[in-house]
Amino acid sequence: MSKASAKPHFAEEADAPSRMPATYEDAMRELEQLVGRLESGEMPLEQMLSGYQRGAQLLQWCRDKLQAVEDQIKVLDGGALKPWKPQ
C-alpha cells in the first residue's frame, strides 16, 4: 500500500454512514459514554474529532425526537402546549 492511497482511520469512520440508535434512551446512553471518553483527554486527536462529530449527530437526533414528541403533544392538546405538572 502506497502512502498516497492510505487513508487515516478517522477519515474512514467519517465516510461510513452513521447508524442512529433505535431509541432516545439508547442515543442518550451513547452520548453520555462518548462525552465521558472525550472529557477523559485520553483519546488521540483524530478520534476526538470523529467523536465530536458523532456527538453532534446524536445531539441533533435527540433534539429532533424531542421536537416530534412536543409537536405530537400539541396536536393532542388542540394546538396548545400545556405545562407539565408531576402528580
Residue pairs with C-beta under 8 A, 6 or more apart in sequence:
8 46
9 46
10 46
10 47
10 49
10 50
13 50
14 50
14 53
18 54
18 57
20 27
20 57
20 58
20 61
21 27
21 30
21 58
21 61
24 62
24 65
24 66
27 58
27 61
27 62
27 65
28 62
30 58
31 55
31 58
31 59
31 62
34 51
34 54
34 55
34 58
35 55
37 43
37 51
38 48
38 51
38 52
38 55
43 51
70 81
73 81
74 80
74 81
